[in-house]
Amino acid sequence: MAENTTCNLCDNPGTYANATDVGQFPSVVRQFRQDEFTVWRCSNCQSLHVKEDVDLDRYYAGYPNHNQNLDYFTRRLNARCVKALRSQGVELTDAVLDYGCGAGLVGQLLRERGFEEVIGYDPFVERFADPKALDREYDAVLSLEVIEHVDDPQEHASTLAKQTKSGGVVAISSPSASSFALDDVDRATYHLHLPYHRHLLSLHALLEVGRRAGLRPVYQTNVVWDSCWPAVGERFFFEFTRAHGNVIDCQVEPVRWGVLLKSPRIWFSALLGSLLPLKAQMLVLFVKE
């Protein structure tokens, strides 16, 4: 399998050989914690790339996030995206595709909020893997926390555009490669989310990828998963995960109260984290020209 040693996001691509910002980080899943991966930053667009190519089917077979449920946390976390869609004129009667839907939680939330037709598609989740979902165009297409998982982000953006009606809305969210440094090991391990994240785009790179796909940005924010609700925010989830050894399994496992009681950082971030958002996620809404 070929390694990722040349940036596939910018017109003047940087290379691994010329990168000055490089680090090695472990997997965020307990089962694969012993596996380490090399990450390097493109000197041009500042996006991040995982050097090693991997068998993603093997890693997704035990992916904890596929066991998430629509609960207090996931409802509040995704509320901002739903609000952004409505602000751009997406109607409750519009057809919506959630591309890379994972456990299908966003689709559930949209239906709870009154959306009449929401289709989920995810090639790594059996119940959402039917390619017939891609045989039509939609009024709005969501790709939330997906583009960083694919081998070719430009091809992914073009696929999203293809599935969208002219004048329709495409919503893309992703961790921002510009929001943390590789020498901040805890933050980097959390946001890199290895080996599932293959390419973490900078905002500049995401806007360029959208432009090449025929998409025009109409809305953007770097405070996506934060809210004033207790324990609902990126800083809380970062501190919670770090206290559990920086493995995301803890997010779907029973609460370990002993860990929580010994970590004042978790309690601070749960109550006041919205005052100090990490600003590590970006959400851009595009319109298809």
C-alpha positions in Angstrom: 0.0 0.0 0.0 1.3 3.5 -0.9 2.2 5.9 1.8 0.8 9.4 2.0 3.9 11.5 1.4 2.6 14.3 -0.8 -0.3 16.7 0.1 -3.3 15.9 -2.0 -5.2 19.1 -1.0 -3.3 22.1 -2.4 -2.1 23.3 -5.8 1.5 23.6 -4.6 1.7 20.5 -2.5 4.2 20.1 0.4 5.8 16.7 1.0 6.7 14.6 3.9 10.4 14.9 3.0 10.2 18.7 3.3 7.9 18.8 6.4 9.2 20.5 9.5 6.2 19.6 11.7 6.2 15.8 12.2 5.1 13.6 15.1 4.2 10.0 16.0 0.9 9.3 17.8 -1.0 6.2 19.0 -4.5 5.0 18.1 -7.4 6.4 20.1 -9.0 3.0 20.4 -8.0 0.8 23.3 -7.9 -2.4 21.2 -5.3 -0.8 18.9 -3.5 1.4 21.4 -0.1 -0.2 20.6 -0.3 0.9 17.0 1.5 4.2 16.2 1.3 6.5 13.2 3.3 9.3 11.7 1.6 12.6 11.1 3.1 15.5 9.1 2.0 19.0 8.2 1.9 20.3 4.7 4.2 23.4 4.5 1.8 25.1 2.1 -1.8 24.6 3.1 -1.0 23.6 6.8 -3.2 20.5 6.6 -2.2 17.3 8.4 -1.6 13.9 6.8 -1.1 10.4 8.2 1.9 8.9 6.4 1.0 5.2 6.7 -1.7 3.6 4.7 -3.8 1.2 6.7 -6.5 -1.4 6.4 -9.4 0.7 7.6 -11.9 -2.3 7.5 -9.8 -3.9 10.3 -10.0 -0.8 12.5 -13.6 0.1 11.8 -14.7 -3.4 12.9 -14.2 -2.4 16.5 -15.0 1.4 16.2 -16.6 2.6 19.5 -18.4 5.5 17.9 -20.6 3.1 16.0 -22.2 2.2 19.4 -23.3 5.7 20.3 -26.9 6.5 21.0 -29.0 9.6 20.5 -28.9 11.0 24.1 -28.6 14.3 26.0 -25.1 14.8 24.7 -25.5 13.9 21.1 -28.7 15.9 20.8 -27.1 19.0 22.2 -23.8 18.5 20.3 -25.6 18.4 16.9 -28.2 21.1 17.6 -25.9 23.9 16.1 -25.7 22.1 12.8 -29.5 21.7 12.6 -29.9 25.4 13.4 -27.4 26.3 10.7 -29.2 24.2 8.1 -32.5 26.0 8.9 -30.8 29.4 8.7 -29.8 28.6 5.1 -33.3 27.9 4.0 -33.4 24.1 4.3 -37.1 23.2 4.8 -38.6 20.4 6.8 -40.0 19.0 3.6 -36.6 18.9 1.8 -34.8 15.7 1.1 -31.6 15.4 3.2 -28.7 12.9 2.8 -26.4 12.3 5.8 -23.3 11.0 4.1 -21.1 9.0 6.4 -23.8 8.8 9.0 -22.1 6.4 11.4 -24.8 5.3 13.9 -27.4 7.5 12.2 -27.8 9.9 15.1 -28.0 13.1 13.1 -30.7 11.6 11.0 -32.6 10.6 14.1 -32.3 14.1 15.4 -33.4 15.7 12.2 -36.5 13.5 12.1 -37.2 14.5 15.7 -37.0 18.1 14.7 -39.6 17.6 12.0 -37.6 16.8 8.9 -39.7 14.4 6.8 -37.1 12.7 4.5 -33.6 12.0 5.9 -31.5 9.2 4.3 -28.3 7.9 5.9 -25.4 6.4 4.0 -22.2 4.9 5.4 -20.2 2.2 3.6 -18.6 1.1 6.9 -22.0 0.5 8.7 -24.0 -2.5 7.3 -27.5 -1.0 7.9 -26.6 2.2 6.1 -24.3 0.7 3.3 -26.9 0.4 0.6 -25.5 2.3 -2.4 -29.0 3.0 -3.7 -29.0 6.0 -1.4 -26.6 7.6 -3.9 -28.9 7.1 -7.0 -30.5 10.5 -6.6 -29.9 14.2 -5.7 -30.9 15.8 -2.5 -31.9 19.3 -1.4 -29.2 19.2 1.4 -26.3 16.9 2.0 -24.5 16.6 5.3 -21.0 15.3 5.8 -20.3 15.7 9.5 -16.9 14.6 10.7 -16.3 12.5 7.6 -14.0 14.3 5.1 -11.0 13.7 7.4 -11.7 10.0 7.3 -11.4 9.5 3.5 -8.3 8.9 1.4 -9.2 11.6 -1.1 -11.0 14.7 0.4 -11.3 16.3 -3.0 -13.1 13.3 -4.5 -15.3 13.2 -1.4 -16.3 16.9 -1.8 -17.1 16.3 -5.5 -19.2 13.3 -4.6 -21.2 15.4 -2.1 -21.7 18.1 -4.8 -22.9 15.4 -7.3 -25.5 14.2 -4.8 -26.8 17.8 -4.3 -29.4 19.6 -6.4 -28.4 22.9 -8.0 -28.8 25.6 -5.4 -28.8 23.0 -2.6 -26.8 23.1 0.6 -23.8 21.0 1.5 -22.7 21.0 5.2 -19.1 19.8 6.0 -17.7 19.7 9.5 -14.2 18.5 10.4 -11.4 19.1 13.0 -9.3 22.1 12.0 -5.7 21.2 11.4 -4.7 24.8 12.4 -6.2 24.5 15.9 -3.5 22.6 17.6 0.3 21.9 17.4 1.8 18.4 17.0 4.0 19.0 20.0 0.9 19.3 22.2 0.7 15.5 22.5 -2.6 15.2 24.4 -4.5 17.7 22.2 -2.9 16.2 19.0 -3.7 12.6 20.0 -7.3 13.5 20.7 -8.0 15.5 17.6 -5.9 13.3 15.2 -8.2 10.4 16.1 -5.8 7.8 14.6 -5.9 5.9 12.4 -9.4 6.8 11.4 -8.6 10.4 10.4 -6.5 10.3 7.3 -6.2 14.0 6.3 -7.1 16.9 8.6 -7.8 20.0 6.6 -7.0 23.6 7.4 -9.9 26.0 6.8 -8.1 27.3 3.8 -7.8 23.8 2.3 -11.5 23.0 3.0 -12.7 26.2 1.3 -10.4 25.4 -1.7 -11.7 21.8 -1.9 -15.2 23.1 -1.9 -14.5 25.6 -4.6 -13.0 23.0 -6.9 -16.1 20.9 -6.4 -18.4 23.8 -7.5 -19.4 24.7 -4.0 -19.7 28.3 -2.7 -19.3 28.9 1.1 -22.2 30.8 2.7 -21.6 30.1 6.4 -18.7 29.1 8.6 -17.9 28.7 12.3 -15.1 27.3 14.5 -17.3 26.7 17.5 -19.3 23.7 16.4 -19.8 21.2 19.2 -19.9 23.8 22.1 -22.9 25.0 24.0 -23.9 26.5 27.3 -25.4 23.2 28.4 -23.4 21.4 31.2 -20.9 18.8 29.9 -21.7 19.6 26.3 -18.7 20.9 24.6 -15.4 20.0 22.9 -13.3 21.0 26.0 -15.3 18.7 28.2 -15.0 15.7 25.9 -11.3 16.4 25.5 -10.7 16.5 29.3 -13.0 13.5 29.9 -11.1 11.4 27.2 -7.7 12.5 28.4 -8.5 11.5 32.0 -9.3 8.0 30.6 -6.0 7.6 28.9 -6.9 9.3 25.7 -9.0 6.4 24.3 -12.4 7.2 22.9 -13.9 3.9 24.2 -14.7 5.8 27.4 -17.3 7.8 25.6 -19.6 4.8 25.1 -18.7 2.8 28.3 -20.3 3.1 31.7 -19.2 6.1 33.7 -16.1 5.5 35.9 -17.0 7.7 38.8 -13.6 7.2 40.4 -11.9 8.9 37.5 -14.4 11.8 37.5 -14.1 12.5 41.2 -10.3 12.7 40.9 -10.3 15.1 38.0 -11.2 18.8 38.8 -10.4 19.6 35.1 -13.3 17.5 34.0 -15.7 19.3 36.4 -14.4 22.7 35.4 -14.8 22.0 31.7 -18.3 20.5 32.3 -19.5 23.7 34.0 -17.5 26.4 32.4 -15.9 24.9 29.3 -18.2 27.0 27.0 -16.3 30.1 28.2 -13.0 28.6 26.9 -14.0 26.8 23.7 -11.2 24.8 22.0 -12.3 26.2 18.6 -10.9 22.9 17.2 -13.8 22.1 14.9 -15.0 23.9 11.8 -18.4 23.8 10.1 -18.8 25.2 6.6 -22.1 25.4 4.7 -21.8 25.6 1.0 -24.3 26.2 -1.8 -23.9 24.2 -5.0 -23.5 26.7 -7.9 
